[in-house]
Amino acid sequence: MSAAPTGRQRLRFLWDRLRGFVVDWALVAFGLLLIHFLLAYYFTVHVRYTWIVWLLVAALLAETLRAWGASPALRLFGKRLVDRDNQPPAHSRRLLRLVTWLPAAAVAGAGLWTAVLRADGLTWHDRLSGTRLVERPKDSVGPPWYRTGWGVVTILLFVLTYWVAALVTEVDLGKFLSRAATAKPIFQGLFTPEWSLLALAIKNIIITLFLALVATTLAVPAAFLLSFLGARNLMTGSRTGLAAYYAVRTVMNVTRSIEPLVWAIIFSVWVGIGPFAGTLALAIHSIAGLGKLYSEQLEAIDPGPLEAVRSTGARTLPLLRWGVVPQIVPPFLSFTIYRWDINVRMATIIGLVGGGGIGQMLMQYQQLVKWQAVGLCMWLIALVVWIMDILSAKIRERLV
Protein backbone atom coordinates (compact mmCIF):
# COMPACT_ATOMS: atom_id res chain seq x y z
CA MET A 1 0.00 0.00 0.00
CA SER A 2 1.47 3.31 -1.07
CA ALA A 3 2.08 6.00 1.52
CA ALA A 4 -0.25 8.99 1.68
CA PRO A 5 1.15 12.06 -0.08
CA THR A 6 2.77 14.72 2.05
CA GLY A 7 1.53 18.27 2.24
CA ARG A 8 4.23 19.37 -0.18
CA GLN A 9 3.16 16.71 -2.69
CA ARG A 10 -0.46 17.80 -2.40
CA LEU A 11 0.54 21.39 -3.08
CA ARG A 12 2.52 20.09 -6.05
CA PHE A 13 -0.69 18.54 -7.42
CA LEU A 14 -2.38 21.93 -7.11
CA TRP A 15 0.54 23.81 -8.63
CA ASP A 16 0.76 21.50 -11.66
CA ARG A 17 -2.93 22.06 -12.36
CA LEU A 18 -2.98 25.76 -11.68
CA ARG A 19 0.09 26.86 -13.65
CA GLY A 20 -0.99 25.09 -16.84
CA PHE A 21 -4.49 26.51 -16.70
CA VAL A 22 -3.25 30.05 -15.98
CA VAL A 23 -0.90 29.94 -18.99
CA ASP A 24 -3.68 28.69 -21.28
CA TRP A 25 -6.12 31.24 -19.89
CA ALA A 26 -3.62 34.07 -20.44
CA LEU A 27 -3.01 32.98 -24.06
CA VAL A 28 -6.74 32.75 -24.80
CA ALA A 29 -7.45 36.11 -23.13
CA PHE A 30 -4.67 37.67 -25.22
CA GLY A 31 -6.11 36.11 -28.39
CA LEU A 32 -9.58 37.47 -27.57
CA LEU A 33 -8.09 40.90 -27.04
CA LEU A 34 -6.43 40.75 -30.48
CA ILE A 35 -9.70 39.67 -32.12
CA HIS A 36 -11.51 42.50 -30.35
CA PHE A 37 -8.98 44.97 -31.77
CA LEU A 38 -9.36 43.60 -35.32
CA LEU A 39 -13.16 43.79 -35.18
CA ALA A 40 -12.98 47.38 -33.97
CA TYR A 41 -10.37 48.30 -36.60
CA TYR A 42 -11.95 46.76 -39.71
CA PHE A 43 -15.67 46.68 -38.94
CA THR A 44 -16.06 49.31 -36.19
CA VAL A 45 -17.59 46.57 -34.08
CA HIS A 46 -17.18 47.20 -30.37
CA VAL A 47 -18.11 44.16 -28.30
CA ARG A 48 -19.71 45.20 -25.03
CA TYR A 49 -18.63 43.08 -22.11
CA THR A 50 -17.76 43.21 -18.45
CA TRP A 51 -14.47 41.96 -17.11
CA ILE A 52 -16.23 39.07 -15.39
CA VAL A 53 -17.69 37.90 -18.68
CA TRP A 54 -14.32 38.32 -20.37
CA LEU A 55 -12.60 36.20 -17.73
CA LEU A 56 -15.25 33.49 -17.86
CA VAL A 57 -15.24 33.22 -21.65
CA ALA A 58 -11.44 33.03 -21.70
CA ALA A 59 -11.49 30.37 -18.99
CA LEU A 60 -14.08 28.27 -20.85
CA LEU A 61 -12.14 28.46 -24.13
CA ALA A 62 -8.90 27.61 -22.33
CA GLU A 63 -10.42 24.51 -20.76
CA THR A 64 -11.87 23.54 -24.15
CA LEU A 65 -8.37 23.62 -25.63
CA ARG A 66 -7.11 21.49 -22.76
CA ALA A 67 -9.92 18.94 -23.07
CA TRP A 68 -9.28 18.46 -26.80
CA GLY A 69 -5.49 18.31 -26.52
CA ALA A 70 -4.88 21.66 -28.23
CA SER A 71 -3.38 23.33 -25.18
CA PRO A 72 0.03 25.00 -25.62
CA ALA A 73 0.52 24.88 -21.82
CA LEU A 74 0.10 21.10 -21.65
CA ARG A 75 2.81 20.77 -24.26
CA LEU A 76 4.98 23.36 -22.53
CA PHE A 77 4.84 21.53 -19.19
CA GLY A 78 5.14 18.05 -20.71
CA LYS A 79 1.59 16.83 -19.98
CA ARG A 80 -1.05 14.96 -22.00
CA LEU A 81 -4.66 13.92 -21.45
CA VAL A 82 -5.44 10.17 -21.34
CA ASP A 83 -8.33 7.91 -20.31
CA ARG A 84 -8.30 5.07 -17.76
CA ASP A 85 -6.53 2.83 -20.28
CA ASN A 86 -3.79 5.41 -20.79
CA GLN A 87 -5.03 6.10 -24.32
CA PRO A 88 -6.21 9.37 -25.94
CA PRO A 89 -9.79 9.91 -24.69
CA ALA A 90 -12.81 9.60 -26.98
CA HIS A 91 -14.64 12.80 -27.90
CA SER A 92 -17.51 11.86 -25.57
CA ARG A 93 -15.13 11.72 -22.61
CA ARG A 94 -13.54 15.02 -23.61
CA LEU A 95 -16.98 16.63 -23.75
CA LEU A 96 -17.90 15.10 -20.39
CA ARG A 97 -14.67 16.47 -18.93
CA LEU A 98 -15.53 19.98 -20.15
CA VAL A 99 -19.14 19.78 -18.90
CA THR A 100 -18.08 18.55 -15.46
CA TRP A 101 -15.36 21.18 -15.28
CA LEU A 102 -17.95 23.99 -15.37
CA PRO A 103 -19.54 23.33 -11.96
CA ALA A 104 -16.17 22.33 -10.51
CA ALA A 105 -14.73 25.69 -11.51
CA ALA A 106 -17.82 27.61 -10.44
CA VAL A 107 -17.81 26.37 -6.85
CA ALA A 108 -14.70 28.26 -5.71
CA GLY A 109 -12.36 26.06 -7.73
CA ALA A 110 -13.72 22.83 -6.25
CA GLY A 111 -12.05 20.86 -9.00
CA LEU A 112 -8.60 22.02 -7.96
CA TRP A 113 -9.17 21.51 -4.25
CA THR A 114 -10.33 17.96 -4.92
CA ALA A 115 -6.84 17.26 -6.31
CA VAL A 116 -5.34 18.46 -3.03
CA LEU A 117 -7.67 16.48 -0.78
CA ARG A 118 -7.47 13.18 -2.65
CA ALA A 119 -4.36 11.02 -2.38
CA ASP A 120 -4.22 10.33 -6.13
CA GLY A 121 -4.26 14.02 -7.06
CA LEU A 122 -7.26 13.63 -9.38
CA THR A 123 -9.76 16.47 -9.67
CA TRP A 124 -13.52 16.09 -9.61
CA HIS A 125 -13.86 16.37 -13.39
CA ASP A 126 -10.95 13.92 -13.83
CA ARG A 127 -12.86 11.22 -11.96
CA LEU A 128 -16.28 11.90 -13.47
CA SER A 129 -14.99 11.94 -17.05
CA GLY A 130 -12.54 9.07 -16.63
CA THR A 131 -9.64 11.19 -17.86
CA ARG A 132 -6.45 12.45 -16.26
CA LEU A 133 -3.28 14.37 -16.98
CA VAL A 134 -0.05 12.36 -17.11
CA GLU A 135 3.56 13.07 -18.00
CA ARG A 136 4.24 13.04 -21.72
CA PRO A 137 6.90 10.45 -22.69
CA LYS A 138 10.04 12.30 -23.71
CA ASP A 139 10.79 9.90 -26.58
CA SER A 140 7.23 9.80 -27.92
CA VAL A 141 6.91 10.04 -31.72
CA GLY A 142 3.97 11.95 -33.12
CA PRO A 143 2.97 14.10 -36.08
CA PRO A 144 4.94 17.28 -36.87
CA TRP A 145 4.20 20.05 -34.40
CA TYR A 146 2.39 22.19 -36.98
CA ARG A 147 -0.14 19.38 -37.51
CA THR A 148 -1.01 19.11 -33.82
CA GLY A 149 -3.76 21.00 -32.03
CA TRP A 150 -1.41 22.98 -29.84
CA GLY A 151 0.75 23.79 -32.87
CA VAL A 152 -2.22 25.18 -34.82
CA VAL A 153 -3.27 27.28 -31.82
CA THR A 154 0.27 28.63 -31.46
CA ILE A 155 0.46 29.50 -35.17
CA LEU A 156 -2.93 31.27 -35.10
CA LEU A 157 -1.93 33.26 -32.03
CA PHE A 158 1.36 34.29 -33.66
CA VAL A 159 -0.42 35.34 -36.88
CA LEU A 160 -2.97 37.38 -34.93
CA THR A 161 -0.22 39.02 -32.88
CA TYR A 162 1.83 39.97 -35.94
CA TRP A 163 -1.29 41.19 -37.77
CA VAL A 164 -2.28 43.49 -34.93
CA ALA A 165 1.35 44.61 -34.45
CA ALA A 166 1.53 45.67 -38.11
CA LEU A 167 -1.70 47.66 -37.74
CA VAL A 168 -0.64 49.32 -34.48
CA THR A 169 2.77 50.32 -35.87
CA GLU A 170 1.11 51.61 -39.06
CA VAL A 171 3.47 49.79 -41.40
CA ASP A 172 3.01 51.31 -44.88
CA LEU A 173 5.54 50.33 -47.55
CA GLY A 174 3.76 52.52 -50.10
CA LYS A 175 4.36 55.61 -48.01
CA PHE A 176 7.97 54.55 -47.44
CA LEU A 177 8.66 54.32 -51.19
CA SER A 178 6.53 57.24 -52.42
CA ARG A 179 7.90 59.80 -49.96
CA ALA A 180 11.59 58.97 -50.30
CA ALA A 181 12.27 62.37 -51.88
CA THR A 182 11.38 64.18 -48.64
CA ALA A 183 14.50 62.68 -47.01
CA LYS A 184 16.82 64.12 -49.69
CA PRO A 185 17.94 67.19 -47.62
CA ILE A 186 18.85 64.92 -44.72
CA PHE A 187 21.06 62.67 -46.82
CA GLN A 188 22.66 65.68 -48.51
CA GLY A 189 23.57 67.06 -45.07
CA LEU A 190 24.88 63.71 -43.87
CA PHE A 191 27.27 63.39 -46.79
CA THR A 192 28.44 67.01 -46.60
CA PRO A 193 29.39 67.36 -42.91
CA GLU A 194 30.17 70.75 -41.42
CA TRP A 195 33.88 70.43 -40.62
CA SER A 196 34.01 73.75 -38.77
CA LEU A 197 32.41 71.98 -35.80
CA LEU A 198 35.00 69.19 -35.73
CA ALA A 199 36.82 70.46 -32.60
CA LEU A 200 33.56 70.72 -30.63
CA ALA A 201 32.45 67.28 -31.83
CA ILE A 202 35.77 65.69 -30.80
CA LYS A 203 35.45 67.27 -27.35
CA ASN A 204 31.96 65.78 -26.96
CA ILE A 205 32.97 62.35 -28.25
CA ILE A 206 35.76 62.28 -25.63
CA ILE A 207 33.14 63.08 -22.98
CA THR A 208 31.07 60.18 -24.33
CA LEU A 209 34.01 57.76 -24.08
CA PHE A 210 34.83 58.84 -20.53
CA LEU A 211 31.15 58.56 -19.63
CA ALA A 212 31.11 54.92 -20.79
CA LEU A 213 34.43 54.19 -19.07
CA VAL A 214 33.37 55.55 -15.67
CA ALA A 215 29.96 53.84 -15.88
CA THR A 216 31.56 50.47 -16.65
CA THR A 217 34.19 50.72 -13.91
CA LEU A 218 31.51 51.68 -11.37
CA ALA A 219 29.33 48.77 -12.42
CA VAL A 220 31.90 45.95 -12.42
CA PRO A 221 32.58 45.70 -8.63
CA ALA A 222 28.89 45.91 -7.74
CA ALA A 223 27.92 43.37 -10.41
CA PHE A 224 30.72 41.03 -9.30
CA LEU A 225 29.50 40.98 -5.69
CA LEU A 226 25.82 40.66 -6.62
CA SER A 227 26.53 37.83 -9.07
CA PHE A 228 27.44 35.46 -6.23
CA LEU A 229 24.12 36.22 -4.53
CA GLY A 230 22.34 35.74 -7.86
CA ALA A 231 23.85 32.31 -8.64
CA ARG A 232 21.37 29.59 -7.70
CA ASN A 233 23.95 26.83 -7.31
CA LEU A 234 25.80 28.87 -4.68
CA MET A 235 22.77 30.12 -2.72
CA THR A 236 20.47 27.12 -2.36
CA GLY A 237 22.12 25.70 0.74
CA SER A 238 19.75 27.49 3.12
CA ARG A 239 16.44 29.35 3.15
CA THR A 240 18.27 32.62 3.75
CA GLY A 241 20.47 32.01 0.72
CA LEU A 242 17.48 31.11 -1.44
CA ALA A 243 15.63 34.25 -0.32
CA ALA A 244 18.70 36.34 -1.15
CA TYR A 245 18.92 34.66 -4.56
CA TYR A 246 15.32 35.50 -5.48
CA ALA A 247 15.61 39.05 -4.11
CA VAL A 248 18.80 39.81 -6.07
CA ARG A 249 17.49 38.21 -9.27
CA THR A 250 14.23 40.16 -9.01
CA VAL A 251 16.01 43.48 -8.50
CA MET A 252 18.40 42.80 -11.39
CA ASN A 253 15.56 41.80 -13.74
CA VAL A 254 13.51 44.88 -12.89
CA THR A 255 16.50 47.20 -13.20
CA ARG A 256 17.60 45.64 -16.49
CA SER A 257 14.11 45.84 -17.95
CA ILE A 258 14.20 49.66 -17.70
CA GLU A 259 16.19 51.01 -20.63
CA PRO A 260 19.21 53.29 -20.02
CA LEU A 261 17.31 56.02 -21.88
CA VAL A 262 14.64 55.99 -19.17
CA TRP A 263 17.26 55.92 -16.41
CA ALA A 264 18.92 58.93 -18.07
CA ILE A 265 15.64 60.85 -17.93
CA ILE A 266 15.25 59.99 -14.24
CA PHE A 267 18.80 61.01 -13.34
CA SER A 268 18.60 64.17 -15.47
CA VAL A 269 15.80 65.31 -13.16
CA TRP A 270 17.65 64.01 -10.08
CA VAL A 271 21.15 65.45 -10.62
CA GLY A 272 20.55 67.77 -13.55
CA ILE A 273 21.24 67.55 -17.27
CA GLY A 274 24.81 66.56 -18.12
CA PRO A 275 27.33 63.72 -18.28
CA PHE A 276 26.84 62.76 -14.61
CA ALA A 277 23.22 61.81 -15.29
CA GLY A 278 24.33 59.71 -18.26
CA THR A 279 27.04 58.02 -16.20
CA LEU A 280 24.57 57.04 -13.49
CA ALA A 281 22.09 55.76 -16.05
CA LEU A 282 24.64 53.53 -17.75
CA ALA A 283 26.10 52.37 -14.42
CA ILE A 284 22.77 51.26 -12.95
CA HIS A 285 21.82 49.38 -16.12
CA SER A 286 25.30 47.86 -16.43
CA ILE A 287 25.17 46.53 -12.86
CA ALA A 288 22.01 44.61 -13.68
CA GLY A 289 23.23 43.47 -17.10
CA LEU A 290 26.66 42.34 -15.94
CA GLY A 291 25.21 40.83 -12.77
CA LYS A 292 22.96 38.59 -14.85
CA LEU A 293 25.80 37.50 -17.14
CA TYR A 294 28.18 36.92 -14.25
CA SER A 295 25.64 34.92 -12.21
CA GLU A 296 24.72 32.71 -15.18
CA GLN A 297 28.41 31.99 -15.70
CA LEU A 298 28.70 31.06 -12.03
CA GLU A 299 25.77 28.66 -12.42
CA ALA A 300 27.59 26.96 -15.30
CA ILE A 301 30.89 26.31 -13.49
CA ASP A 302 32.32 22.82 -13.20
CA PRO A 303 31.37 21.40 -9.75
CA GLY A 304 34.50 19.17 -9.69
CA PRO A 305 36.95 21.80 -8.37
CA LEU A 306 34.34 22.88 -5.83
CA GLU A 307 34.05 19.37 -4.46
CA ALA A 308 37.84 19.01 -4.35
CA VAL A 309 38.26 22.22 -2.34
CA ARG A 310 35.30 21.35 -0.11
CA SER A 311 36.83 17.95 0.68
CA THR A 312 39.78 19.73 2.30
CA GLY A 313 37.40 21.26 4.85
CA ALA A 314 37.51 24.72 3.31
CA ARG A 315 34.74 27.13 4.21
CA THR A 316 32.96 29.76 2.15
CA LEU A 317 35.72 32.24 1.30
CA PRO A 318 38.48 29.67 0.48
CA LEU A 319 35.87 27.70 -1.46
CA LEU A 320 35.09 30.71 -3.62
CA ARG A 321 38.75 31.72 -3.93
CA TRP A 322 40.10 28.35 -5.10
CA GLY A 323 37.07 26.56 -6.49
CA VAL A 324 35.10 29.31 -8.25
CA VAL A 325 37.25 32.34 -9.11
CA PRO A 326 39.80 30.50 -11.35
CA GLN A 327 36.92 29.24 -13.50
CA ILE A 328 35.23 32.61 -13.97
CA VAL A 329 38.06 35.08 -14.60
CA PRO A 330 38.28 34.58 -18.42
CA PRO A 331 34.52 34.78 -19.12
CA PHE A 332 34.11 37.66 -16.67
CA LEU A 333 36.78 39.64 -18.53
CA SER A 334 35.06 38.89 -21.81
CA PHE A 335 31.68 40.04 -20.48
CA THR A 336 33.20 43.21 -19.05
CA ILE A 337 34.85 44.18 -22.34
CA TYR A 338 31.63 43.44 -24.18
CA ARG A 339 29.69 45.64 -21.76
CA TRP A 340 32.20 48.47 -22.21
CA ASP A 341 31.60 48.16 -25.96
CA ILE A 342 27.83 48.38 -25.41
CA ASN A 343 28.18 51.38 -23.11
CA VAL A 344 30.17 53.33 -25.71
CA ARG A 345 27.29 52.89 -28.15
CA MET A 346 24.61 53.55 -25.54
CA ALA A 347 26.38 56.68 -24.29
CA THR A 348 25.63 58.35 -27.62
CA ILE A 349 21.92 57.53 -27.26
CA ILE A 350 21.36 58.72 -23.70
CA GLY A 351 22.85 62.06 -24.72
CA LEU A 352 19.59 62.63 -26.62
CA VAL A 353 17.74 63.09 -23.32
CA GLY A 354 20.34 65.23 -21.58
CA GLY A 355 22.96 62.63 -20.73
CA GLY A 356 25.79 64.75 -22.12
CA GLY A 357 28.42 63.99 -24.75
CA ILE A 358 28.08 63.69 -28.51
CA GLY A 359 24.46 62.54 -28.25
CA GLN A 360 23.39 65.80 -26.66
CA MET A 361 25.18 67.76 -29.39
CA LEU A 362 23.53 65.59 -32.04
CA MET A 363 20.09 66.27 -30.56
CA GLN A 364 20.64 70.01 -30.42
CA TYR A 365 21.57 70.29 -34.09
CA GLN A 366 18.79 67.92 -35.13
CA GLN A 367 16.25 70.20 -33.45
CA LEU A 368 17.76 73.16 -35.31
CA VAL A 369 17.45 71.17 -38.59
CA LYS A 370 21.19 71.60 -39.25
CA TRP A 371 21.72 68.32 -41.09
CA GLN A 372 25.35 69.05 -41.99
CA ALA A 373 26.24 69.33 -38.28
CA VAL A 374 24.21 66.18 -37.61
CA GLY A 375 26.17 64.45 -40.37
CA LEU A 376 29.47 65.38 -38.76
CA CYS A 377 28.33 63.92 -35.42
CA MET A 378 27.09 60.72 -37.02
CA TRP A 379 30.29 60.11 -38.99
CA LEU A 380 32.38 60.75 -35.88
CA ILE A 381 30.24 58.33 -33.86
CA ALA A 382 30.58 55.68 -36.58
CA LEU A 383 34.37 56.12 -36.66
CA VAL A 384 34.71 55.81 -32.87
CA VAL A 385 32.46 52.73 -32.73
CA TRP A 386 34.49 51.10 -35.52
CA ILE A 387 37.76 51.80 -33.68
CA MET A 388 36.26 50.50 -30.42
CA ASP A 389 35.21 47.29 -32.15
CA ILE A 390 38.76 46.67 -33.31
CA LEU A 391 40.31 47.53 -29.93
CA SER A 392 37.86 45.44 -27.89
CA ALA A 393 38.43 42.46 -30.18
CA LYS A 394 42.21 42.78 -29.74
CA ILE A 395 41.94 43.16 -25.96
CA ARG A 396 39.60 40.18 -25.72
CA GLU A 397 41.99 38.12 -27.82
CA ARG A 398 44.91 38.95 -25.53
CA LEU A 399 43.19 38.54 -22.16
CA VAL A 400 40.70 35.76 -22.71
Secondary structure, 3 states (H helix, E strand, C coil): CCCCCCHHHHHHHHHHHHHHHHHHHHHHHHHHHHHHHHHHHHHCCCCCCCHHHHHHHHHHHHHHHHHCCCCHHHHHCCEEEEECCCCCCCHHHHHHHHHHHHHHHHCCCHHHHHHHHCCCCCCHHHHHHCEEEEECCCCCCCCCHHHCHHHHHHHHHHHHHHHHHHHHCCCCHHHHHHCHHHHHHHHHHHCCCCHHHHHHHHHHHHHHHHHHHHHHHHHHHHHHHHHHHCCHHHHCCCHHHHHHHHHHHHHHHHHHHCCHHHHHHHHHHHHCCCHHHHHHHHHHHHHHHHHHHHHHHHHCCCHHHHHHHHCCCCCHHHHHHHHHHHHHHHHHHHHHHHHHHHHHHHHHHHHHHCCCCHHHHHHHHHHCCCHHHHHHHHHHHHHHHHHHHHHHHHHHHHHC
